[in-house]
Amino acid sequence: MNNGKPNWWSRPSSTPEAARIPSPPPSGDADGDGDFPLPAPQQAAGAEVSDLTDPAGPTVPVETTDGAARHEAADASAAPAEPTVLLTKSEPPAPADEAPTAHLPVTGGHPADAPPADAPPAPVSESPGVDTTHAAQPAPQPLHAPDEYRTPPYGEPGPWAPAPPVQRPPAPVPPQQAQVPPVPPHPQPHPQTHPQPHPQTHGQGGGLPPQAGAPWVQYDPWGAGGAGLPPAPAKKSRKGLAVAGALVFALVTGVIGGGIGAYVERNGGLTTVELPQAAGGDTDRAPDSVAGIAAGALPGVVTLHVKGGGSSGTGTGFVLDAKGHILTNNHVVDGAESSEDITVTFSSGETARAKVVGKDTGYDLAVVQVTGVSGLKPLPLGNSDNVRVGDPVVAIGAPFDLSNTVTSGIISAKERPITAGGEKGDGSDISYVDALQTDAPINPGNSGGPLLDSKGRVIGINSAIRAAGGGSGDGEGGSASQPGSIGLGFAIPINQGKRVAEELINTGKATHPVIGVSLDMQFNGDGARVGEKGKDGTASVTPGGPAAKAGLRPGDVITKVDGQRVHNGEELIVKIRAHRPGDRLELTLTRNGKELTKTLTLGSSQGT
């Protein structure tokens, strides 16, 4: 194929293929530009050439093996000024048995588009069964081997074909792709040339070799919006950014606000805390309220500290008169031997020594006196006979040596026969009390303190409490199992206390009312039975005494006193001592199964 004309090729041939193609000699053109003359188009036998003025556009005829003409549409964008030229190559005559080759259309081009002079000629493929224009000429060979990178609709362009006339701005390179350096633009093709885009270009520029690691995409210049190209990254909406910013701001402010709230809750705020408080007002209270009663009575209540006989104790008392007489319980001062053993403390904190004026074991009452003290405030005395169950009461004392303690409650019962004492074993220290029962808390140390009514008047002297162990006890000694107040407190009625206090102040001794009989304390029946014999074998009914004058006999069982039922001898003693000597009593008794009623006048005996 050394005919002095350059060969067209679409892509570089591989090494074996290039070795088979001889290199063409340099062109002998006088101009030295490497151009070569083109012979006039000749119509091959059996080939049809379409009209170049066809409105559908110029076509390139290609003869097939069956002699039929195939028309390929040319680029619609190419100018129809010059017709397409059909080019065949001249070769030596082919052997008789060799089939002629088909004509290959070649388009004219700009001289700048010609391949270099030293490029090897492209191999020419032969197609049997195709007629040639001159029988003496050898079968024409294809200018290049079939290209596996063909891209419709341009047939079989080479990879180094010029870029299409339609140019679009290059798309931004994705971050993951390598940056492609800019390539100088190719010269514009001749108007008659058909644009030959690169079959597989990278991006939109065309004519660029594929980059390493870059994806191959199929380029379609007629596609809308650059079809076949990687989609351009979507622009973020400003509205979405604003929403995201607002969410971040809300999250940050929420965290900061929560931290401030937690700090305020744990540390009590950022400033000094000032709590609301009611303004100062009137501190006066109604006289009949608990506060009013306590305010009026506390100056007249005292605390007694007594020592002697190897022991010490605490009790309570209240002022009887301006002379310094103080009423308290006998068991509070019983251990004192002199005035040096008793200390009196007033509600103001002032203290003084006191001496015993008189005391009585049977009534469990005692009177002491302080001297050299001014400003004493005696408490008014009420009438215990007017007290009714349910009346409100206030107790003041020093329970467990807690001075000036005020408690309140009601009268829960009246005329409760109780006995207290008995530590000596001979009965000489037993007291019999027809007591007022209250639920106002009374504890050890309250003994001798006042029990006040709603008008602040003394209606009783707190003396004993019911022990949780089942026995009765007083406020200072009492039962060993006594744990404290259980709501059963007992007070000596003030009417009885007034009489005994007057006797103790006037004579130093108190008198007891008596009926003149000795009782059988071992009797288990209902009522108080008169014994067969008295103490030391004497007569059980004192001759000439109140009982003898009324006709009582040994063995009689007394069941009622002034209509009130008695169940044992202790209750009978309590009922009798609730009266004064000289009072008349009506006794109901049983003798030999018969019930009898006797009336007698109470006698008197000297107390101890």
Beta strands, then each sheet from edge to edge (+ up, - down):
strand 1: 59-63
strand 2: 69-73
strand 3: 86-87
strand 4: 104-105
strand 5: 301-308
strand 6: 311-319
strand 7: 325-329
strand 8: 342-346
strand 9: 351-360
strand 10: 365-370
strand 11: 392-397
strand 12: 405-420
strand 13: 431-438
strand 14: 450-452
strand 15: 458-466
strand 16: 472-474
strand 17: 489-493
strand 18: 511-514
strand 19: 528-529
strand 20: 557-561
strand 21: 564-565
strand 22: 584-591
strand 23: 594-601
strand 24: 603-606
sheet 1: 1+ 2-
sheet 2: 3+ 4-
sheet 3: 5+ 6- 7+ 10- 9+ 8- 5+
sheet 4: 16+ 15- 14+ 11- 12+ 13- 17+
sheet 5: 18+ 24-
sheet 6: 19+ 20- 21+
sheet 7: 19+ 20- 22+ 23-
end
